[in-house]
Amino acid sequence: MNNRIYLCLAHMSGKEQAFIKEAFDTNWVVPLGPNVNAFEDELKHFVGQNKEVVALSAGTAAIHLGLIQLGVGAGDEVICQSFTFCASANPVAYQGATPVFIDSEEDTWNMDPVLLEEAIKDRITKTGKKPKAILPVHLYGMPAKIDEICAIAAKYEIPVLEDAAEALGSEFKGRKCGTFGTFGVLSFNGNKMITTSGGGALIVPDEAAKKQTMFYATQAREPFPHYQHEKIGYNYRMSNICAGIGRGQMTVLDEHIAHHRHVHALYEQAFEGMDGITLKSNPDDRFNANYWLSTILIDPVKTGTTYDEVRRKLDERGIETRPLWKPMHLQPVYAHNPCYVNGVSERLFNMGLCIPAGPWVTDEDVAYIVEQIKGCCMK
């Protein structure tokens, strides 16, 4: 096979150029304008639940602004998922607060609700105060047990900031991920379900929260004729150019989600009954993942090989794969942070690979990928 198969390449609808051209033609090239407003309205309609949406420069910026509005500051603790990308936890550190890491449960690979409650009780005992927020993640587009997490959060009156950066279009009990918490986070990075080249969004509860988010995202400028600043602000607003790309992408979002699910179904069929390879799928009918990336676990005992040997062999054969996220509690930068672990995320990290699932991955590509993986794993 001559053409390399990538994990999840950006896929343009063909309509992006018209929105970008309009922005240039009307000189709306700044971080406001008709494309930004329209993109936010389209996202609002897509996620539902009467939420408002603010388009921002990155998903990381969205997490940061969510934390600020939840009052997270120096000396606070925020409960974070350990098994995820660093962008989930880093904004906690931006605020001078401490990420407290929670391990995963087996069903979804996301924040373990049992460990979550244990951690909350233990932090109250150790520090004399509650964590300031809970930051679960819908990893690889698989919904977390968000009902259980939100119930525990409500019991202790701790707000939830929901990281749905990888889960645009994923649903739990028919409701879009990102709409369960006080705030929700989306990402439009180059390899996500849709892209604005970079960019993200904060899902907020109402118009007042939207105005507050926009205030912080535009350097916290007060409504004076001169430049007046009474709070620290940030330059986090999405440009009208990037939002134009997003508008074009919204026209193919449903198509992208359907394609990722189609590719996953092909993998499911191909790996069914294969000893030593486990494809991650919806645990039950409450979960409807977008399958942003398809993920497999490779049992080294049953297959006679390791995930890293498979990764290297597939790379040689023109297939891009990626190890699962290294848990945050194992990262040197967070080595001394409190963590509540059960061994799940560490085991997954030592066995797992992300395999191609994007809009450019064809049925023929899937057949080739499966054939190569099986070839690597036959003892």
N, C-alpha and C positions, 0 to 999 in steps of 0.2 A: 504494500500500500504506500503510495507516494505522498499523499497529503496527510499531514499530521492532524490528529483528532484532538482538539482542545477540550478542556473541562467545560467551559461555559463562555463562549465568545459572544460579544455584543452583536445584536441582529437588528438592523435598521428596517423600518417599515417602508421607507421611501417618501414618507410625508414630512419628515423632520426638516428637510431643506426649505419647504414652503414657509414653515413657521419661523425658521431662522432668517430667511430672506425678508419676511415681513418686519422682523425686529430691526434689521439693518435699514430697510427702506424707510421706516418711520423713526429711525435713530433711537429706538428703545434698546440700548445695549447695556444698561446699568442694572443694578440689583433690584429692580422693580419694573412693572410694566404689564401689558395685557397678557403675555404668555405666562408670567408668574401667577397672576390672578386666575387665569383659566386652568392652568395645571393644578393649582390648589383646589379649585372647584371640582375638577374631574376626579382627583384623589378622594376628596370628601364624599362624592357620590359613590365611588367604588367601595370605600371602607364602611360607609353607612353608620348606623347607630347615632345619628345626629351629632357626630363629631365635627370639629373644625380641623383644618390642616394648614401648617406653615411650611413652605418650601425653603430649604436651607442648603448650605454649602456642602454638608456631609452628614451621614448618619451619626458620626461621632459628635458633631456640633449639636445635633438634636438631643443626644443623651446629656450633653453638658447643660444645655438650656433647660432640660427637664429637671435635672438635679438642682439647678439654681432656683427654679420656681418651687421646688419642694423644700427649699431652705437648707439644703445640705452645705455645710461649711466646715471649717477647721475643727478638728476634734470629734467630728461625727463618724459614725460607722454606717456603711451601706452594704447590705447583703447582696452578693453577686454570684452568678453562676460561674463555676470554675471551668467547665468544659465549654470553651468558646474562644473567640478572637479577642485580642487585648483591648480593642476599641470599646468593648462593653465595660471594662473596669477602669481604663485610664482616666476618663473624665471625673471619676470619683476622686482620684489623686489630684487632678487639676484644682479641685475645690479644697484641698488640704485635708480631705477626709480619708478614712481607711476602708478599702474593700475587704469584706469578710467573705471568704469563698465557701460555697456549698457544692458538694459533689452531685452526681447525676443518679437518676433511677434508670432501671433497665428498659422500661417500656418505651420511653421517648428519647432517652439520653439527655434529658433536660433536668433542671433543678429538682432535687428530691424533696417533696413536701414534708416527709417525716423528718429528714435532716434539717430542713428549714426551721421547723418549729423547735426542734432541739437547740438549734443555734440561737434563735431569738431568746429562749429561756436562759441559755448559758451567757449570752452577751449582757442581758439585764442583770444577772447575778454578778458577773465579773466587773461590769462598768457602772452599774447603778442607773443605766438609762437604756431606752429602746434604740435599736438601729433606726436611722432616719428614713430609710427607703429600702425597698426590695426590688432587685433588677434581674428578673428572669429573662431567658433567651429562648426563642423558638429556633433551635439549631438545625441548620441545613433545610429549613422550611418545615420541620416537624413540630407541630404545636406542642407546647409544654402542657402539663396537667394544670392549666391556668385556673380552672375553677377551684381546685384544692389550694393552690397558692394564694389566690385572692381571698378565699375563706379564712385562711390563717392570717393573712395581712389584715383583714377586717377585724378579726378577733383581737389582735394586738394594736389595732388602729395605726398601722404603718402603711403609707401609700406605696403603690406599685408603679414602677416605671418599666414598661414592657418593651423589650428589645425584639422587634419584629423585622430587623434589618434584612434577614434572609428569608422572610416569610410573607412577602407581599402576595396576597391571594390565598394563603393557607387559612383553613377554618377549623374552629373547634365548636362542635355542636351547631354548625351552620352559621357561626358568627366569625367575622374576619379577625385574624390575629392582629394585634396592635390596638384593639378597641376595648380591651378588658381593664387595663390599668387606668390610673389617673392620666398618665401620658403614655403614648406609644411612639415607637421609633421605626422609620423606614430608611432604607438605603437604596441609592440609584448609582452605585459604583459600577465600573465598566463591566463587571461579570455578573451583575444581579439580574433579577427577572426582567426588569427594564432598566435602562441607563439614561442619565443626563450627562454623561461622560464622567462626572463626579456628582456629588449631591446627595441630599437626603431630605427627610421631612419629619416634623414632630406632629403627631396626632394629639390634639388637645380637646378638653371637654366642652368648651363653649367660646363665644365671641370675645369675652373678657380675657380668657387665657390666650386666645390668638393675638390680641392686641399686645398683651404683656410679652409674649414670645417675640413678636416683631420688634418691640421696643428694645429688648436685650440683644436681638440679632442685628440691630442697626446702631450700635455703639451707645445705646441707652441715652439717646438725645432727647432732652425735654422739649416740650412745645413752646419754645421761645423764638423770637426772630433771630437771636444770636445763638451761638453754640453753647448750650447749658447742659452740664452733666452732673447728676447727683448720685448716680450709681455706676459701677463698672459695667461696660457693655462690650460687645464683640462684633466683629465684621463677619457675620455668619449667613447673610441673606443669599439666596440663589439668584444668579443673573438671569435676565430675560432671554439671553441666548440659550443657556442651559435648559431653561424651562421650555423653550421652543422644541428642543430635542425631546424633552419629557412628554410634551403634547403629542408629538409624532409617535412616540413609544406607547402611549396609552391606547392608540388605535390597534395595537397588536398584543396588548397585555393578556387578554383572554386566550389568544392563540398561543402565546408563549407558555402560559400555565398548562394548557391542554397538551402541548408538545412535551413538556417535562414529565407530565403524568403518563403520557403514552410511552415515552422512552423507559420510564420506570417499570411500567407494566410488561414491556418486552424483557427487561432484565429479570423481573419476577418469574416470568414463564421459563426463561432460560436457565435460571439457577435453582429452580424448584427441585427439591429432592437431592441436590448435590451436597454430599457430605463434606463439611469443612469450610464451605462458603455460605455466609448468611447475609442476605440483602436486607437493609433496614426498611420496613414498611409500616403503614398505619397500624397501631396496636389493635384498634377496633373501630367501629363505625362513627364514633364521636370525632375522630381525627380525620382531617382531609388535608394532607400535606401538599404543598406545591412541588415537592421534590426538586427544589432548587439545584441541589447536587444529589445524585444517587450515591449511596455509601454501602460498602461491604466490609464484613469482618472475615479475616482469613485465619483459620485455626491452624497454628504451626504443627501441631501433633497430627491432625488428620490429613493435612495437605503435604506435609514434609517440607514446607517452605515458610518464609516469613513475609509479612506485608511489604517490607522494604526490598526484599529480593524480587518480589512480583513487580513492585513499582519500577525498579531499575530495568527489568526485562521488558516491561511494557513501554518504557521510555525509548528503549532501543528499537522497538517496533512501531514507533510513531504514535503512541498513545500517551497523552498527558494524564497523570493521576496526581493525587496529593494526599499525604498522610492526614488523618483526622487531627483536629486542633490539639496541640499540647496543652493540658490543663493549666490554668493560671496558677494554681497552688504549687506547680512544679517549675514555674518560670523564675529565673534568678531574681528578677526585679521585685517579685512578690514573695520571696522565700521566707520572710519573717512575718507575713500577714496571718491573722487567724484563719484557720480553715477547718471544715468539718467534712471528713472524707469517709468513703466506704469502699474505695478501691475500684469503683465502676469506671470512672473516666480514665484512670490510669491504664486499666485493662483494655479499654476501647482504643486508646491512643497507641497501644502496643500491638494492636491487631488490625487496625482499620485503614481503608483507603477510600477517597472520593474518586468516583469514576465519571467519565463524560456524560453530560445530560442536557446540554444547551440546545438552543433552537437550530444550530447547524448540524447536530448529530442526527444522522439518518438511520433508518432501519438496518441498512447494510453495515453502517459503522458499528451499531450495537452487536450485530452478528459477529463481526470481526473482533470486537473487544472481548466478547464472551468466549470466543474460540481461543483467543490468546491467553485469557485468564485461566481457562480450564487447562490449557497446555502447560502453564506454569505450575499448576496445582495438582497435577496427577502424579501420585507417588510412584 
